[in-house]
């Protein structure tokens, strides 16, 4: 049995906060580039830490303190990540807003979030102008842009000395609104503990090294984007910053051996592969491409492997609410291409530090092969939804998190998704999982992307409609025949609608709520 003296000593021992990771990296990697900026300049870890310290001091002089909230609407930049790092050191919560939102949508989220300051790019000034009088509690409106911006003037009022640590792991770091691919956005309460755990899991599973130079295409307002950049801060590697994904720029960095790893969604990989000159390089330094938001088709993976010659890793998770949940490793990808193609339909096995099970509506674990709801338990999970008690109680139960993803685990522990619970189609009493149909459609050589939704039907209750983007002309009869070869008749789409482009959010996820209301004909 432990003595009281030993127990109290260990209980009182301070921990390292997420904000201090920048300080530690600045001491360890002082002159190394933390960021490569869009104009090619480098900003070192020491310079980044000094600027963040200045911002902390400047904000404190303006009266900001632990528990306050700061909203952000901007493209990716070093100033954006500096603000987040300052929030980490202060115990202030940042509210990242999707830069695709309209004025009314931003206003709704501000009403819910109640921030005390708003940092934004000048390009959004007109969009935000009508909101200033409506939100008098926002006492500072700060533009990021330019050497003489509001941000730089604010920064100049602060001192570079290291601030005192006042935070703990359970302080709220962010109030992030979900992408709302199946419904209205929820305000997700994210703790510093959540960020710390996601970063640790990603560093292990993404095989991060201090020698890396990495690019993350996920936007900073999304947790995948901010965690990708913060992972560089914590591990000590260099991150390439771009305002938005630029396929030509990314290809150039790869071709000039300036990137060791990248995070991209499959559509971005496909876009890069269509650029002129993509096959003219060796890509010697590129070691890993991590992809997320959707699985990759065998054809696209083969083309990417043949072109880039690096490893591939699939990341799956309810990022905003539960971080990284599963990974399909480089070894799994090699096995798939060596004769086990079924693995490419999998989302992999649980990521580092994550427990996973498939459950029924009463949270009872289901056996391998049986479809149910995906539940995970880890330190990466959110604290809950802002002002939504029932939704929080459903998502967080007995220590397990559920996001509404349906799937099964095979005998080897690999996760196979069957779509969202809300996406499930009920036709004549039969449950139909869209993901199963989308997997079959992906095997047709003319299909680039597919999204399957249910549409109301007077007789069946719902019928199946498939939206497609294609690389060559294909008839509905041909697609029906293709599906009949692999699917029960009731699962075969009644309609095939070819569209030019899928509606997606900034993370590359298809917005099925938009497709359900799509006007056909």
C-alpha positions in Angstrom: 0.0 0.0 0.0 1.3 3.5 -0.9 2.1 5.8 2.0 0.0 9.1 2.3 3.2 11.1 1.8 4.0 9.4 -1.5 0.4 9.6 -2.7 0.1 13.3 -2.0 3.5 14.0 -3.7 2.4 12.3 -6.9 -1.0 13.9 -6.8 0.5 17.4 -6.6 3.0 16.8 -9.4 2.3 19.3 -12.2 1.8 18.0 -15.8 3.0 19.5 -19.1 0.2 21.4 -20.7 -0.5 21.6 -24.5 0.7 25.2 -24.5 4.0 24.3 -23.0 4.9 22.0 -25.9 5.7 25.0 -28.1 8.0 26.3 -25.4 9.8 22.9 -25.1 10.2 22.6 -28.9 11.5 26.2 -29.0 14.2 25.3 -26.5 15.1 22.0 -28.3 14.7 23.1 -31.9 15.4 26.8 -31.6 16.5 27.7 -35.1 14.6 24.9 -37.0 11.7 26.0 -39.2 8.4 25.4 -37.5 6.6 26.7 -40.6 7.4 27.2 -44.2 5.2 30.1 -45.2 3.4 30.5 -48.6 6.1 33.0 -49.9 8.9 30.5 -49.1 10.1 32.2 -45.9 10.7 30.1 -42.8 9.5 30.9 -39.3 11.5 29.2 -36.6 10.3 27.5 -33.4 11.9 30.3 -31.4 10.3 33.0 -33.4 7.0 31.3 -33.2 7.2 31.0 -29.5 8.2 34.6 -29.1 5.2 35.8 -31.2 2.8 33.6 -29.3 4.1 34.9 -26.0 3.6 38.5 -27.3 0.1 37.6 -28.2 -0.6 36.1 -24.8 0.6 39.2 -23.1 -1.2 41.5 -25.5 -4.5 39.7 -24.9 -4.1 39.7 -21.2 -3.5 43.5 -21.3 -6.8 43.7 -23.1 -8.5 41.9 -20.3 -8.7 38.4 -21.7 -8.5 35.6 -19.2 -9.0 31.9 -18.7 -12.4 30.7 -19.9 -13.0 33.5 -22.4 -13.8 32.7 -26.0 -12.3 34.0 -29.3 -13.9 33.3 -32.7 -11.8 32.8 -35.9 -12.9 33.0 -39.5 -9.8 32.8 -41.8 -7.8 30.8 -44.3 -4.8 28.9 -43.0 -1.8 31.0 -41.9 0.9 31.2 -39.3 -1.2 33.9 -37.5 -4.1 31.5 -37.2 -2.1 28.8 -35.6 -0.3 31.4 -33.4 -3.7 32.5 -32.0 -4.6 28.8 -31.2 -1.2 28.3 -29.5 -1.8 31.5 -27.4 -5.2 30.2 -26.4 -3.5 27.0 -25.3 -1.2 28.9 -23.0 -3.9 31.2 -21.6 -6.8 28.7 -21.1 -8.9 30.7 -23.6 -11.2 28.7 -25.9 -11.1 29.4 -29.6 -14.1 29.0 -31.8 -13.1 28.0 -35.4 -15.6 28.8 -38.0 -15.9 27.3 -41.5 -14.9 29.9 -44.1 -17.6 28.7 -46.4 -20.4 29.9 -44.2 -22.8 32.7 -45.1 -23.5 35.7 -42.9 -26.7 34.3 -41.3 -24.9 31.0 -40.5 -22.0 32.8 -38.9 -24.5 34.9 -36.9 -26.3 31.8 -35.6 -23.0 30.2 -34.4 -21.9 33.5 -32.8 -25.2 33.6 -30.9 -24.5 30.1 -29.6 -20.8 30.5 -28.9 -20.9 34.0 -27.3 -17.2 34.9 -28.1 -15.5 37.9 -26.7 -13.3 38.7 -29.7 -13.3 37.9 -33.4 -10.2 37.4 -35.5 -10.7 37.2 -39.3 -9.2 37.7 -42.7 -9.9 41.0 -44.5 -11.6 39.0 -47.3 -14.5 38.3 -45.0 -15.0 41.8 -43.7 -18.1 42.5 -45.8 -19.6 39.2 -44.8 -19.1 40.0 -41.1 -20.0 43.7 -41.2 -23.8 43.2 -40.6 -23.0 41.2 -37.5 -21.0 43.8 -35.5 -24.1 45.7 -34.2 -25.9 42.4 -33.5 -23.1 41.1 -31.2 -22.0 43.9 -28.9 -20.4 41.4 -26.5 -17.6 41.0 -29.1 -15.3 43.8 -27.9 -12.5 43.2 -30.4 -12.6 42.7 -34.2 -9.1 41.9 -35.4 -8.0 41.4 -39.0 -5.1 39.0 -39.6 -3.9 40.2 -43.0 -0.7 42.1 -43.9 2.4 43.4 -42.1 0.4 46.4 -40.8 -2.7 44.4 -39.9 -4.7 44.8 -36.6 -3.1 41.5 -35.6 0.4 42.7 -36.0 -0.4 46.0 -34.2 -1.9 44.0 -31.3 1.1 41.7 -31.2 3.5 44.7 -30.9 1.9 45.7 -27.6 2.9 42.5 -25.9 6.1 41.3 -24.3 8.0 38.2 -25.4 8.6 36.8 -21.9 7.3 33.3 -21.1 3.8 33.5 -19.4 3.0 31.6 -16.2 1.3 28.2 -16.7 -2.3 28.5 -15.5 -4.0 25.7 -17.6 -4.9 22.1 -17.0 -5.9 19.2 -19.2 -9.6 19.8 -18.6 -9.6 23.4 -19.6 -11.8 24.0 -22.7 -9.5 24.6 -25.7 -12.1 24.8 -28.4 -15.8 25.1 -29.2 -15.9 23.5 -32.6 -19.1 23.1 -34.7 -19.6 19.8 -36.6 -19.6 19.8 -40.3 -23.3 18.9 -40.3 -23.1 16.4 -43.2 -26.3 14.7 -42.0 -27.9 17.5 -40.0 -27.4 20.8 -38.2 -24.0 21.6 -36.7 -23.5 20.8 -33.0 -21.2 22.8 -30.8 -18.5 20.3 -29.7 -16.7 21.1 -26.4 -13.0 20.1 -26.8 -10.6 20.0 -23.9 -6.9 20.5 -23.8 -6.7 16.8 -22.8 -8.5 15.9 -26.0 -5.9 17.8 -28.1 -3.0 16.2 -26.2 -4.3 12.7 -26.7 -5.2 13.1 -30.4 -1.7 14.5 -31.0 -0.1 11.6 -29.2 -2.1 9.1 -31.2 -1.4 10.8 -34.5 2.3 11.0 -33.8 2.4 7.3 -33.2 0.1 6.1 -36.0 1.3 8.6 -38.6 4.9 7.7 -37.7 6.0 11.3 -37.2 9.7 12.2 -36.8 11.4 15.5 -35.9 13.2 15.2 -39.3 9.9 15.4 -41.2 8.7 18.2 -43.4 4.9 17.7 -43.6 1.9 19.2 -45.3 -1.6 18.8 -44.0 -4.4 19.8 -46.5 -7.1 19.8 -43.8 -8.1 23.4 -43.0 -7.1 24.8 -39.6 -10.7 25.3 -38.6 -11.1 21.5 -38.7 -9.6 19.4 -35.9 -7.6 17.3 -38.4 -5.9 20.5 -39.7 -5.1 22.0 -36.3 -3.9 18.7 -34.9 -1.7 18.2 -38.0 0.0 21.5 -37.3 0.1 21.0 -33.6 1.7 17.6 -34.1 4.6 19.4 -35.8 4.9 21.8 -32.8 4.9 18.9 -30.3 7.2 16.6 -32.2 9.5 19.3 -33.6 9.1 18.8 -37.3 8.5 21.5 -40.0 5.0 22.1 -41.4 4.3 23.7 -44.8 1.5 26.3 -44.7 -0.8 27.2 -47.5 -4.0 29.3 -47.4 -5.9 26.5 -49.1 -5.0 23.3 -50.9 -3.0 24.1 -54.1 -2.4 20.9 -56.1 0.3 22.5 -58.3 2.2 23.8 -55.3 1.9 20.4 -53.5 3.2 18.6 -56.6 6.1 21.0 -56.9 7.1 20.4 -53.2 6.9 16.7 -53.7 8.8 16.8 -57.0 11.6 18.9 -55.4 11.9 16.5 -52.5 10.8 19.1 -50.0 8.0 16.9 -48.4 8.5 13.7 -46.4 4.7 13.3 -45.7 1.3 14.7 -46.6 -2.3 14.4 -45.4 -4.7 14.5 -48.3 -8.2 13.4 -49.1 -8.6 10.9 -52.0 -10.1 13.6 -54.4 -6.9 15.7 -53.8 -4.7 12.7 -54.6 -6.8 12.2 -57.8 -6.4 15.9 -58.7 -2.6 15.8 -58.3 -2.4 12.7 -60.4 -4.1 14.5 -63.3 -1.5 17.3 -63.4 0.9 17.5 -66.3 4.4 16.1 -65.5 3.3 14.1 -62.4 5.0 11.0 -63.8 8.3 12.7 -64.5 9.7 12.6 -61.0 11.1 10.1 -58.5 9.7 11.6 -55.3 12.7 10.2 -53.3 12.0 12.0 -50.1 8.2 11.4 -49.9 7.7 8.5 -47.4 4.0 8.6 -46.5 0.7 9.9 -47.8 -2.1 9.8 -45.2 -5.6 10.1 -46.5 -9.0 10.5 -44.8 -12.6 11.6 -45.2 -13.3 8.6 -47.5 -11.8 5.3 -48.5 -9.6 5.1 -51.6 -10.5 2.9 -54.6 -8.1 0.2 -55.6 -7.6 1.8 -59.0 -6.7 5.2 -57.5 -4.4 3.6 -54.9 -2.5 1.6 -57.6 -2.0 4.8 -59.7 -0.8 6.7 -56.7 1.6 4.0 -55.6 3.0 3.6 -59.1 3.5 7.4 -59.3 4.8 8.3 -55.9 6.3 5.1 -54.7 5.6 5.9 -51.0 3.5 4.3 -48.3 -0.1 5.0 -47.8 -2.2 5.2 -44.6 -5.9 5.6 -44.1 -7.1 7.6 -41.1 -10.7 7.3 -39.8 -12.4 9.1 -37.0 -15.2 11.3 -35.8 -12.5 13.9 -35.5 -14.4 16.8 -34.1 -15.9 14.6 -31.4 -13.6 11.6 -30.9 -10.3 12.2 -32.8 -8.5 9.4 -34.6 -10.4 6.1 -34.1 -8.9 3.7 -36.6 -6.0 3.4 -39.1 -5.3 1.2 -42.1 -1.6 1.0 -42.0 1.0 0.9 -44.8 1.5 -2.8 -44.1 -2.3 -3.3 -44.6 -2.2 -1.4 -47.9 0.7 -3.6 -49.1 -1.2 -6.8 -48.1 -4.3 -5.5 -50.0 -2.3 -5.0 -53.2 -0.5 -8.3 -52.8 -3.7 -10.4 -52.9 -6.1 -9.2 -50.1 -8.0 -6.4 -51.9 -10.9 -6.6 -49.3 -8.7 -4.7 -46.9 -9.1 -1.6 -49.0 -12.8 -1.6 -48.1 -11.8 -1.5 -44.4 -11.0 1.5 -42.2 -8.4 -0.5 -40.4 -8.0 -1.3 -36.7 -8.3 0.9 -33.6 -5.7 3.6 -33.4 -3.2 4.1 -30.6 -4.9 4.4 -27.2 -8.4 3.6 -28.5 -10.8 0.8 -27.4 -13.4 0.0 -30.0 -16.6 -2.2 -30.1 -19.7 -2.6 -32.2 -22.9 -2.2 -30.2 -26.7 -2.5 -30.5 -29.1 0.2 -29.4 -28.7 -0.9 -25.8 -24.9 -0.7 -25.9 -24.6 -4.5 -25.9 -21.4 -5.6 -27.7 -22.1 -7.5 -31.0 -20.0 -10.4 -32.3 -17.7 -10.2 -35.3 -19.4 -9.8 -38.6 -22.7 -8.3 -37.2 -23.5 -4.7 -38.2 -24.1 -2.3 -35.3 -23.0 1.2 -34.2 -19.3 1.9 -33.8 -18.4 2.9 -30.2 -15.0 4.0 -28.9 -13.4 4.9 -25.6 -10.3 7.0 -25.3 -8.9 10.3 -24.0 -9.5 11.8 -27.4 -13.3 12.1 -26.8 -15.0 15.5 -26.4 -16.6 16.8 -23.2 -20.1 17.0 -24.9 -22.3 19.2 -27.0 -23.0 22.9 -26.1 -26.5 23.2 -24.7 -27.6 19.8 -26.1 -28.1 17.5 -23.1 -30.0 14.7 -24.9 -27.5 14.6 -27.8 -24.6 14.5 -25.3 -26.2 11.7 -23.3 -26.8 9.7 -26.4 -23.2 10.2 -27.7 -21.5 9.6 -24.4 -22.7 6.6 -22.5 -20.9 4.5 -19.9 -17.6 6.0 -21.0 -18.2 5.1 -24.6 -18.7 7.5 -27.5 -21.1 6.9 -30.4 -21.2 9.2 -33.5 -23.9 7.2 -35.5 -21.4 5.3 -37.7 -22.6 1.8 -38.6 -20.3 -1.1 -39.3 -18.8 -4.4 -38.2 -15.5 -5.8 -37.0 -14.2 -8.9 -38.7 -12.4 -11.7 -36.9 -9.1 -9.9 -37.1 -10.5 -6.6 -35.6 -10.7 -4.7 -38.9 -13.5 -2.1 -39.1 -15.9 -2.2 -42.1 -18.3 0.8 -42.3 -21.8 0.6 -43.5 -22.5 4.3 -43.5 -24.2 6.6 -41.0 -27.1 5.5 -38.8 -29.1 8.5 -40.0 -28.2 7.5 -43.6 -29.6 4.0 -43.3 -32.4 3.4 -45.8 -35.5 1.4 -44.9 -37.2 0.0 -48.0 -40.2 -2.1 -47.4 -39.0 -3.0 -43.9 -35.5 -4.0 -45.1 -32.5 -2.1 -43.7 -30.1 -0.9 -46.5 -26.6 0.5 -45.7 -25.5 3.0 -48.4 -21.8 2.3 -47.9 -22.3 -1.3 -49.2 -23.8 0.0 -52.4 -21.1 2.7 -52.7 -18.4 0.1 -52.4 -19.9 -1.9 -55.3 -20.3 1.2 -57.5 -16.7 2.2 -56.8 -15.6 -1.1 -58.6 -17.1 0.2 -61.9 -14.3 1.6 -64.1 -16.4 4.7 -65.1 -17.4 5.7 -61.5 -15.2 8.3 -59.9 -17.4 9.1 -56.8 -20.7 7.8 -55.6 -23.1 8.8 -52.8 -26.3 6.8 -52.1 -29.3 8.2 -50.3 -32.9 7.3 -49.5 -35.8 9.1 -51.1 -39.4 9.0 -50.0 -41.6 6.5 -51.8 -45.4 6.0 -51.3 -45.2 2.3 -51.8 -41.9 1.2 -50.3 -41.4 4.0 -47.8 -38.0 4.7 -49.2 -36.2 3.8 -52.4 -32.5 4.0 -53.2 -31.0 6.8 -55.3 -27.3 6.9 -56.3 -25.5 10.1 -57.3 -22.4 9.7 -59.4 -19.5 11.5 -60.9 -18.0 9.6 -63.8 -14.9 9.6 -66.0 -16.8 8.2 -69.1 -20.3 7.9 -70.3 -22.2 5.1 -68.7 -25.9 4.1 -68.9 -28.3 3.4 -66.0 -28.9 -0.1 -67.5 -25.1 -0.8 -67.3 -24.9 0.4 -63.7 -28.0 -1.7 -62.8 -26.4 -4.8 -64.3 -23.2 -4.1 -62.4 -25.0 -3.8 -59.1 -27.2 -6.8 -59.7 -24.0 -9.0 -59.9 -23.1 -8.1 -56.3 -26.2 -6.9 -54.4 -29.6 -8.3 -53.5 -32.2 -6.9 -55.8 -33.8 -4.6 -53.1 -30.5 -2.9 -52.6 -29.9 -1.9 -56.2 -30.6 1.8 -56.8 -33.8 2.6 -58.5 -32.2 5.8 -60.0 -28.7 6.7 -61.0 -28.1 10.5 -61.2 -24.8 11.7 -62.8 -23.7 15.1 -61.6 -20.6 17.2 -62.4 -19.4 17.5 -58.8 -20.3 16.2 -55.4 -21.3 18.8 -52.7 -18.7 18.6 -50.0 -17.6 20.3 -46.9 -14.1 21.7 -46.4 -12.8 18.4 -45.2 -13.9 16.6 -48.4 -16.9 14.8 -46.9 -19.9 14.5 -49.2 -22.9 16.5 -47.9 -25.7 13.9 -48.2 -28.2 16.3 -46.6 -27.8 18.4 -49.8 -28.2 15.3 -52.1 -31.5 14.3 -50.3 -33.1 17.6 -51.4 -31.4 17.7 -54.8 -33.8 18.6 -57.6 -33.7 15.9 -60.2 -34.8 16.5 -63.8 
